[in-house]
């Protein structure tokens, strides 16, 4: 993951590691990124011993207002990319999502920030 963060050092201004736990079959990561446009991305990514994964990437503006949250909570079965989805601007505005890992999320954010 840290190799990926390094790839986006043009937009990442600060990295705060809240949790990083790893053993041979499980991984738990919680990181807060402060970005060059003063927005913030909270990363939560878990890999369990059964190889299942749970993630949420919560991007908010400098005022703390939701920009986009990507996650894979399995409660929106009608979404074409189920269980992967994103909430844009509010939790009620739900869309399909192909961004399912930190690299694709940061790539998406970078394009917006640098536009």
C-alpha positions as CSV (number, residue, x, y, z in Angstrom):
1,X,0.0,0.0,0.0
2,X,2.8,2.4,0.9
3,X,4.3,2.0,-2.7
4,X,0.9,3.1,-4.0
5,X,0.7,6.2,-1.7
6,X,4.2,7.2,-2.9
7,X,3.0,7.1,-6.5
8,X,0.5,9.9,-5.6
9,X,2.9,12.2,-3.7
10,X,2.0,15.0,-6.0
11,X,-1.4,15.3,-4.3
12,X,-0.8,13.7,-0.9
13,X,0.5,16.3,1.6
14,X,0.3,14.3,4.8
15,X,-0.2,10.7,5.8
16,X,-1.5,9.7,9.3
17,X,-1.4,6.0,10.0
18,X,-4.2,5.3,12.5
19,X,-3.9,1.5,12.4
20,X,-1.7,-1.1,10.6
21,X,-2.1,-4.6,11.7
22,X,-0.8,-7.5,9.8
23,X,-0.4,-11.2,10.4
24,X,0.0,-14.1,8.0
25,X,-3.7,-14.2,7.0
26,X,-5.2,-10.9,7.9
27,X,-4.6,-7.2,7.3
28,X,-6.2,-4.1,8.9
29,X,-5.4,-0.6,7.7
30,X,-6.7,2.8,8.6
31,X,-5.0,5.8,7.2
32,X,-5.9,9.5,6.8
33,X,-4.5,11.4,3.9
34,X,-4.5,15.2,3.7
35,X,-4.5,16.2,0.0
36,X,-3.1,19.2,-1.8
37,X,-6.6,20.8,-2.3
38,X,-7.1,20.6,1.5
39,X,-9.5,17.7,1.1
40,X,-9.1,14.5,3.2
41,X,-9.3,10.8,2.3
42,X,-10.0,8.3,5.1
43,X,-8.9,4.8,4.1
44,X,-10.2,1.7,5.8
45,X,-9.2,-1.6,4.3
46,X,-9.5,-5.1,5.8
47,X,-8.5,-8.5,4.5
48,X,-9.7,-11.4,6.6
49,X,-8.3,-14.9,7.0
50,X,-11.0,-16.3,4.7
51,X,-9.6,-13.9,1.9
52,X,-12.8,-11.7,2.0
53,X,-12.2,-8.0,2.0
54,X,-14.0,-5.0,3.4
55,X,-13.2,-1.5,2.4
56,X,-14.4,2.1,2.7
57,X,-12.6,5.2,1.2
58,X,-14.3,8.3,2.4
59,X,-13.2,11.5,0.6
60,X,-14.4,14.8,2.0
61,X,-13.8,18.5,1.3
62,X,-11.9,20.9,3.6
63,X,-15.2,21.6,5.5
64,X,-15.8,17.9,6.2
65,X,-18.6,17.5,3.6
66,X,-18.8,14.2,1.7
67,X,-17.4,14.3,-1.8
68,X,-17.4,10.5,-2.5
69,X,-17.4,7.4,-0.4
70,X,-16.4,4.1,-2.1
71,X,-17.3,0.9,-0.3
72,X,-18.3,-2.7,-0.7
73,X,-21.0,-3.1,2.0
74,X,-23.3,-5.7,0.6
75,X,-26.6,-3.9,0.9
76,X,-27.2,-2.4,-2.6
77,X,-27.9,-5.5,-4.7
78,X,-29.5,-3.5,-7.6
79,X,-26.2,-1.8,-8.3
80,X,-24.5,-3.3,-11.4
81,X,-21.1,-3.5,-9.7
82,X,-22.5,-5.1,-6.5
83,X,-21.2,-5.1,-3.8
84,X,-18.9,-2.2,-5.0
85,X,-20.5,1.2,-5.1
86,X,-20.0,4.8,-4.3
87,X,-22.0,7.6,-2.6
88,X,-21.5,10.9,-4.4
89,X,-22.2,14.2,-2.5
90,X,-24.5,12.4,-0.1
91,X,-25.2,8.9,1.2
92,X,-28.5,8.9,-0.8
93,X,-26.8,9.5,-4.2
94,X,-25.6,5.9,-4.9
95,X,-23.8,4.9,-8.1
96,X,-21.9,1.9,-9.5
97,X,-18.2,1.9,-8.9
98,X,-15.2,0.4,-10.7
99,X,-12.8,2.0,-8.2
100,X,-12.3,-0.9,-5.7
101,X,-8.8,-0.3,-4.3
102,X,-6.7,2.5,-3.1
103,X,-4.8,2.8,-6.4
104,X,-7.9,3.3,-8.5
105,X,-9.5,5.7,-5.9
106,X,-6.3,7.9,-5.8
107,X,-6.1,7.8,-9.5
108,X,-9.7,9.1,-9.7
109,X,-9.1,11.8,-7.1
110,X,-5.8,12.8,-8.7
111,X,-7.5,13.5,-12.1
112,X,-10.1,15.7,-10.3
113,X,-7.5,17.6,-8.3
114,X,-5.2,18.2,-11.2
115,X,-7.9,19.1,-13.7
